[in-house]
Amino acid sequence: MHKLFVSPGDICENTITVTGEDVEHLHALRMREGESIFVSDGEKTVYEAELTQMRKNSAVFEIKSQRPFENEPLTDITVFIALLKGGACEDVIKQSVELGANRIIVFSSSNCIAKEREKDAKYLKTARQAAMQCGRDAVPEVLTGFSFEEMLEELKKAEISLFFHEKATDHFYDVLEKNSLPRSAAFAVGPEGGFTDFEAESAEKSGIKVVSMGKRILRAATAPLCALAVITSLYDRRR
């Protein structure tokens, strides 16, 4: 069954009103009155709702049942990705949503080739569409414009914080295995040119664990997805 995301203000007693681009999406799905869909309030509840009124610019649903979130990871995961060239950032955001990230933060570092652009709205739209497609109960947050120093400050707030660097000797999986089910986890992956030695030293001085992904050097767009897949697979199976 398809899913939509609305704000709590769109829900009134036993009805949900949908407007904007979501109405276009419903038209594209060729939804008819009497058909049902899942609707998330983005906070804690998912509703099964039946379409009762379809117009050009709005749609009204009647709530049939509701449930709390059940498709979100128990561990709150933040993915820090450096600015990547081309459309690579959007690809990483999309796939990070599919793999279970709760938050994606884009930052600048020394070896970034790409230039910072105002893409918050575009990135959030990408995350929202990915969440709808893969059945997430909530749309992950996407933040941009962070400096390297700001990224480190945010990264170290997590219960498990990892900084990937090709010269590190400790493997990240060994760190993860020592923590049965952390409340939060976060990791940072560098741009196409990787992190500099100075940046790795800065992370270590901040109390962040500098780790490796193994013997092979992964592409900047591949590395965060590899790490995220391992983290979610490890912790989701410990429910």
N, C-alpha and C positions, 0 to 999 in steps of 0.2 A: 504494500500500500504506500502511496506517495505521502510526503510530509512537507508541511509548511512551518515557518517560524513567524510568530507575531509578538507584539508587545502586550503586557498584561492589560494595558488600557484598551486593547481591541476586544477584550473579553468582558461581556456584560451579562451577569446572571447565567442563563443557559445558552447564550448565543455568542458566536465569534464573527466579527466583521473583518473582511480582508479587502484591502485597497492597494493601489499602486501597481508595481511590477508583478506582484504575486497574482493579480487578477489576469494579467497577460499569460502568466505561467499556467493558470488554470484553464484558460482558453486553449492554450497549446496542448494541454493534456486531454482536451475535449471532454471535460467533466460535465456531467449532466445532473440535474436535480434528482436527489434520491441516492446518489453515490456518496461514499464515505472517504475520508482522508484523515491522517494523523496531523495534529496541530500542536506545536510546542510553544509554551509561553516564554521560553528562553531562560527560565529561572529554576523551576523545579517540577513542573507538571506537563505531561503530554496528554492531549485529549483525542479521542476518536470522535469525529464530528461528521454529520451528514449535511450535504449541500441542500439548502432549502430555497435559496434565491440566487440566481445568476444574472448579473447585469453587465453592461459594457465596462463599467469602471469600478464595480464592487461586487462582492459575493458575501452571502450570509450563510453561516453553518449553525446547526443545532447540535449541542454537545450530547453525546450518547453515553460516554464513559470516560474515565480518566485514570491515570496511573502516575506514580512518581518516576523520575528519570531512572533508567535501567541500562542504557547503552553507553554511559560515560565511564571512563577508567576511575578506579578508586584512588590512584595516585595522580595528583595534579601535576601535569607535565608542561614545562615551558621549553620551547625550542628557540634558541638564539641563532639566527643565520646572518652571515655577513652579506652585504650587497653583492649581487651576482649580475653579470652582464646578460643582455638580451631579456628573454622572458623566463629565465631560470628561477627567479624568486617566486613568480606566480606558480610555476610547476611544483616547487618545493612546498609552498603554502598549501596548495590543493592536496598533495599527497600526504602532508603532515596531518591535515584534518582527517583524512581517511584512516590514518594509522593511530589516531587517538590523542593528538596534541590538544591541550586546553588553551594554549597561548603561543603565538609566534611573534617574536620580536626581531625586527630587522635593524642591524647596526652597521657602522662604518669602522674599518680597521686599516692599518697601514698599506696592505697589499691589495686593497679593493680597486678593481679596474673600473667598475660601474660608478656613475655619479648619482648622488641622492636626488630623487624626484618626489614630488608630492603624489603618492600613490595610495594613501590610506584607504580612500573610498573604493578604489579598484581592487585592492588586496582584500578588503572586507567582503566585497561582493563575491570574489573568488572563493573565500572561505565559506560563505553562506551557501553558495551553489554546491560546493563539495559536501557540506554537512547535509544538505537535502538529499543529495545523490546516495550517500553511504549510510543514511539512517541514523545520524547522530541525534541526540536529544537536545543538544545545545550548539550554538555557533561559536567556535573558538574566537578568542580576541586576537586581533592583529594590530601591532604597534610598530611604527617606523620612526626614523630620525634619531636613533640612539647613537651616541659616540661610543668608542671602545671603553672609555672609563665608566660611562653610565651603564654600559652593558655589564661590566664586572660587578658593579654595585648591586644590580638586580640579580645577577646570576648567583651570587653567594648567599642570597636570602633563602634559597631552597634547602631542604633537608639533605638532599644529595645534589651537589653541584659539580659538573664535569666540564673540563676544558680540553678539547682534542688537539693534540700536537703530534706531528709525525716522529719527533725525537723522544717522545715519552717512553718510558720502559714498562710502566704498569698498564695492564690491559683493562679496559673499562668494564668488561663483564665480571672480572674478579671483584671490583668495587660494588657492583650491583648485587652480586650474590651474597655479600655480607650484610645486606639490608633486606629483611624479609618483606616488608610492605611499607615503604616510607609515605608520609603524607604528601610530600612534594619532591619533585626531581626536575633538574634543569641541566641543559648542556649547551655549549657554544661550539660552533664549527666555523672555520675561517673561509675566506673567499678563494678564488681560483689560485692565487699565489700562496695560500696558506697563512698561518700566523707567523710572525717573526719570533725569534728567540727572546727578544726583549718583552714581547707581549705575553709569551708563555711564562716568563719569570714574574711579570706583573701579576698574572693570575695566581701563581703559586704563592706569592707574597700576600695576596688577598685571602689566602686560606682555601682556595679552590683546588680541587684535585686535577692535576694535569695527567691525561691518560692517552693511550693509543688505541687504535682500532685493529691493530695487527700488523702483519708484515707488508701488506699491500697498501698503496696509497690510493685512496678513493677520490673521485671527482668531488668538487665542492657541492654539486647538486645531489650526489649519491650518498655522501657521508651522513648528513642529518637523517635521511630516511632509514639508513642501516641502523643507526643508533636508536632511533625511535621505535623501529620494529622490534628490536631486541628488548628494549625497556617495557613496552606494552605487552609483549608476549610473556615476559618473565613475571610481571606483576599481575596481569589479568588472570593468569592461571592459578594464582594464589588466593583467589576470592574465597 
